[in-house]
C-alpha cells in the first residue's frame, strides 16, 4: 500500500467502507497488471469483500437495531456485554 493510499484511508473524515472498496477497485483497474491479471485480481477482491462483509455482519450485527435493512441505532449495552466493557453512567443509551 502506498503512503498516499494510506493517507486517504485514515486521514479523510468522509471515507466510508464503500469509499475504501471503491478506492481498492480503482487501484486494481488502473494498475500496471495485464487485463487477465486485473480480472483475476478483481474476482479475488470481490470474493474477499463478500467474506469481509459477512464477517462484519456475523460479528457485529447483533449490536445494531435495524429497520427495513437500514441501521436504526447501535446498542451500546449489547456491545459492552459482548466485549466485557464497563459503561460510564449515562452511556447505556443506544447511539442513533
Number of C-alpha atoms within 10 A of each C-alpha: 6 6 8 8 14 10 10 14 17 10 10 9 8 10 13 11 11 9 12 14 14 12 16 14 17 12 14 17 16 9 12 10 12 10 11 9 13 18 14 12 16 17 12 11 16 14 11 12 13 11 12 12 12 13 12 11 13 10 11 14 14 14 19 20 16 13 9 6 7 9 12 14 15 19 17 18 18 17 15 15 12 13 9 10 12 10 12 7 7 6 12 13 12 15 12 10
